[in-house]
Amino acid sequence: MGAFSTPLSGLTSAQEQLQAVSNNLANIDTDGYKTQNLTFSDIFLQTGVTNGSGDPLQIGSGVAVSSTDSDYTEGNLAATGTSSNMAISGNGFFITQSVNGAQDYTRAGDFTTNHAGQLVTPSGDLVLGYPAVSGVVNTSAALQPLQVGSMTSPAVASTMIGITANLDSDAAIGATAPSSSLSIYDSLGSAHILSVSYTKTAAGTWSYTVTVPSADVVAGTTGDTTVGTGTLIFNGSGQLDPSSTLGPISIPTLADGATVPLALAGPFGTATNPTITQTAMASATSATTTDGFASGTLTSFTVQPDGTINGTFTSGNTLALGQVAVASFANNQGLTSVGSNNYQSTAASGAAVIGLAGTGGRGTVVGGSVEQSNVDIASEFAKLIVAQQAYSANAKSITTFNTLSQATLAMIQ
């Protein structure tokens, strides 16, 4: 009897629903997993038969799955404390590259690092982003695997120094103030102690001398070598007067072989924002700064909301290591799942629009966190009960049809 096909389609659909619910429940702890939902549609035979009123006479022929949709609602973001873990708050997908070179997309940010220090997924796929050179990210470059381990920062020669200090206005003429000392770095990353000494030459006027150890300039020598001088003139409010003469600070050669001469800007701020004063307080230096760094090795890294990965080095320097790229699609439902939390684009999804996090409708990156599965266990149990009852009901229909068919056969006999 052809009527068997109707409840059989119900059994098949209920079984497919049970399979989808089971898959959702199985992935309740899968990072970045998106709940899958089935949509059903009825099946009607095409017929031209009508009743006396002209209304069509149709009897349903069963049910079929019309679509499978993924719920891309954002899951809870759970902090892990692992610097390599990331989550996207909002729209978008991380971009990965499989071992065969295929470009995939994922919401699961439970990344780790491989033996080469590259950012990878648990299955070994490389996480792609924009490279950085000397701490500067090039967002125009082609996507590359992100390097976050086994790195060193180059030495950065100092180009400026800054001294925040006060000179005692009550000091006698001819008195000296405690020197200001700070470390500067040459192109090889070697540190040199630079000292600034002060002598009061008149009321409101101080001369200063900048020195470095002579052995740093010529090996084997002793004493200090003067590399800069100037005159500080203060007005009646203790502020540095524009008539002050701030001579250049220059070290043309160094004994360690550094080939780049040091020419230092500073050291007392600018004419509009000076960092040295003369007031009736003890002479003292409160702060010193320089922009140079010695070479260092990477100790840790953090991920910023725009996807920039900032590395901290033993030198104290912080440099950008790269920037995570984020992809978005015109139609997320058109993506096809390929396993391992990965998706691939299709004609239905449209091509990936790749850019920076926080731009073009893409979400921001949350470092040290992962996006959890968005499966709602209560909803899935409710679906499970409905699917179970549907299966039982359709099975009962089949047994009924079977009873009728047996009765029909008995009549023939």
N, C-alpha and C positions, 0 to 999 in steps of 0.2 A: 504493500500500500504506500502511495506517494506521501501520505500524511506523516509517515515516520520522519521525513526530512525536517519537518517543522520543529518537533521537540529535540531532534538531534542537533539542530543549529543552536537551540537554547542551551543544550549541554555543552556544546563547543564554546559558546560565548561565556558561559559561567566558568568553564575551565580556564579560559584565557584571562578572565577577571581574577580568578584565584591565583593564577600564575603571576599576574602583574602585582597583586597585593603581596604575595609571598616575596617577590623580588624587592618591593619597597621595604618590607619588614626586615629582609635579610641585609639591607643596606642602611639600616637605621643609624649605624655608627660609621658609615663611610663618609669621610670628609668631602664636602662639595657635592654630594649626591643630590639629585633633583627628583622629586616624586614623579612617577609616571602614572597617568590616568588614562583609562580607556573610555571611548565614546562609542555608543552603539546606535545602530539605525535599523529600522524594520525593513523587511523584504516583502514586496507585493508583486503578484503576477500582473503582467500587462494584459488587459482584457477590454473588449468593447461592449460587453454585456451591460445592459442597464435595466432598471425596473420601470414600472409604468410611469413614474415621475421623471424619468430620464436620468436618475441618479445612478452612478456606476455601482455594479455589483462586484466587490472584490473581497477575497478572503486572504488574510496574511499568510505568508509562506515562511515566516521565521525571522531570525535576527542575525546580524553580522557586525563585526567590529568596523566602525567607519573611520576611526582615527585613534592614534596613541599620542597623547600630549605630555610634555614635561612641564612641571610647575617650576618656573625659574625664580620663584620668590626667594629672597635672600634668607639663608639659614642663620642661626645664631653664630656670632663671632666669639670664639673661645680663645682666651689668652693662653699661650703655651710657654712663654718665656724663652723660646728658641729663636735666635736671631734670624735663622734662615727661613722660618715659617712666615707666610704672608696670607692675607685675605683681602678680597675686594669688597669694599662697602659701597654697594650700588651696582650699576650695570657694567658688564664687561667680563673678559676672560683673559687669563694668562696665556702666553704663547709658548709652546714647547716644540722641540724637534726630536723626533724619534731616531733610533739608530739607523734606519733606512733613509733618513733625510726628510721624511714627511713632516709637514707642519700641522700640529694639532692645537687644540684649545681646551683649557680646563678652568674650573672654579676651585679645584682642590689645591691649596697652597701649602701642603705639608712637605715643603722642599727640604732637601739636605744638600750636602756637598760631596762630590766624588773625590777620588785620589788626586785629581788634577786641580782641585780647588774650585771646580765649576759648580754652579747651582743646578741641581737636578731634582726630578721627581722621584718618588720611591721606586718606580719601574726603570729609572735610569735615563729618562728623556731629559734633554738639556733645556733649561729655561732661557728664553731669548729676551734681549733688551738692547739698549743703546750703549755703545762702549764709551769709556772715558779715557782721556789721555792727560796725564799730569793733573788729575783732579777736575778736568773740564769735560762734561758730557757732550758728545756730538750727536744731537738728535736728528741730524741729516744723514748719518751713516746707516749702512745696512744693518739689520738686526744680527746680533752675534750672541753666542753663549756668554753668560755673565760669570766673570771671574771674581770670587770672593775669598779666596784662600791662597796661602803661600805667596804673598806679595810683599814687596818692599817699596817704600816711598823714596824718591830721589832727594838728595840734599838740595836745599833751597838757600841760595846766598842772601844774606840780609841786604835790604835796600833802604831801610829806615830804622830809626830808633826813636823811642819816646820816653821822656823823663817827666814825672810829675813830682814837683818838689817845692819847698818854701825856703827862702833865705831870710835870716833874722835881721830885721831892719835896725835893731838896737846894737848890732855887732859894731865893734870899733873899726875904723879905717885901717886896713892892713890885715884884718882878721881873715881866717879861712873857715870855710864850712865843710862839714863831712862830705866826702866824695860820693858821687853816684856811680855805681858799678852795675854792669849787665853783660850778658854773653851775646856775642854776635857770631854769625856763621859764614864761612867762605863757600866757594862753589864746590869744594870737596866735602862739605859738611863738618869741617873741623871748627871747634868753638874757640873763640878768642875773647878774653876779658877786656872790655873797654871801660875806662874810668874817666869821669868828668870831675875835675876839681874846681873850686870856686875861691876867689879872693876879692874882698871888698876894697875898691880903689878910691871911692868917694861916696858921699851921701847919695844913696839911691842908685849907686853904680857898682857893678861887680864884673870882673873878668873871669872867664872860664877857659880851661885847657882840657882838651880831650887827648888821652894817651892810650897806647896799647903796649904790652911788654916788648922790648926791643928784640928779644929772642924769637918772637913771632914773625918779625920782619926780616931779620938776618940771624940765621942760626948761630948759636954760640955767643951772642952778645948779651949784655946785661943792662939793667935799667929800663927806662921807659922811652918810647918814641912818641913825640907829639904829632897827632894826625888832624888836629883842628883847634881853632881858638875863636874867641868872640867876646863881645862886650854886652852885658845885660843892663839896661837902663829902666828903672821903674818910676812911675809917676807917684803923685801924692796919695793915691789910693792903693798903692802896692801892686798895681798891674803893670805888665811888661809894656814898655813904650815902643812905638814903631821905629824910633830912632836907634834902637838896639842894632848891633851888627852881629849877625850869626854867620860865622864863617863856615865854609864847606868842610865836611869830614870825609877824608879820602885816604885809603890805604892802597897804594899802587901795586905793591908786591908783597908776597907772603913767603915765609921760609918753607912751608909745606908743599910748595909747587902749585898752588891754586892759580890758574891762569887768568881768572876773571877778577880785575881790581874791584875793591869795595868802595863804593861811593854812597854814603849814607845821608838820607834826608833827615831833618829834625835838628836838634833833639827836643825842642821845647814847644811843640805844637805849631800853630800858625799865628799870623799877626792878628787875626780876628778871634782866635781861640787858643791863647797861650796856656801852657800847662805848668808854668813856674810863676811864683809870686814872691813878694817881699813884704812880710808883715812882722809884727812884734811877737813872733813865736820862734821857738828853737828851730834852727836850720835842720831840715830832714828831707829825705827822699821817701815818698809814699808809694810810688809805683814806677816800674820800668817795663817797656815793651819793645819787641822787635818782630819783624816778619820772617826771619830766617829759621831754618830747621836743619838738624842733622838728618842723615839717612836713618830709616827705621823699618821695622817689620810689622806686619799687620797683627794686631792683637784682638780686635773685635770690629763688628760692623752693625749698623742699624739701618732700617728702611724708613724713609720719609713718606708722607701721604702722597706725594707726586711720583713715588716709585724710585726716587734716587736712593742709592745704597751708599752710605757714608762710612768709610773705614777709618778707624783710629789706629795710629801707629805708635811704636815705642818711643818715637821722637816727640810725641805729643801732638803731632800734626794730624789733622783730619782732612781727608780727601775723598772726593766722589769716586767710587769704583765703577759705576755704571748706573743705568736707570732701567727699571723693569718696564717693558712695553705692555700695553693693554689693548685688546681687540674688542670691537663691538660689531653687531650684525643688525641688518634691517629686520630680520625675522628669526628670532632665536629658535622657534619651533621647527624651522627648516634644517637645523643642525642634526647630524646623525651621530649617534653614540658608537664609539669604536672600542669601548672597554677601557679599563685602567683610569676611569674618571675623565677620559678624553673625548672630545668631539671633533668632527671635521665639517667643513663648510660644504654646502651643496648649492645647486641652482636656486632651490627654494629659500635658503637662508640668505643668499647674496654673499658677495665677497667680503672678507674681513676688512673693517676700517680700523687701521692700526694707528695708535698715537699714544699720548701721555695720559697718565691717570689724572682725573680731575678736569679733563678738557673734552669737548665734543660729546657731552652726555655720558662719558665714562666715569665710573666710580673712583674712589680714592683707595689707596693701598694702606692696609693696617699691618704694620710689622709685628712680629712676635705673636701672631694669632693665626688661627685657621677657621674657615667657615665650616660649620657642622652640617650634617644632612638635614634637609627640611622636612623629613618624613614625620607626620603627625600620627603617633601610634593609635590614638583614640579613633581617628577617622578611618585608619586602615582596618582596625578591628570591626568597625561598623560595616565597611565594604565586605569584609570577610564573611560576616554573618549573612548579609544580603546575597552574596554569591553562593554561599552554601545552600540557602533556602531555595534559590533559583535552580540550582543543580538538582536538588531533591524533587522540586515541583516538576521539572522537565523529565526527570527519570520516571516519575509517577505517570506522566502522560504517555511515555513509551510503553510502560507495562499495560496501561489501559488499551492503547492501540494493539498491543500484542494479544490481549484477551479478545478483542473484537475480531482480529484476524483469525485467531484459533476458532472462534465461534462460526465465522464465515466458512472456513474450511470444513468444519464439522457438518454444516448444512449441505455442502456439496456431496460429502460422503454419504 
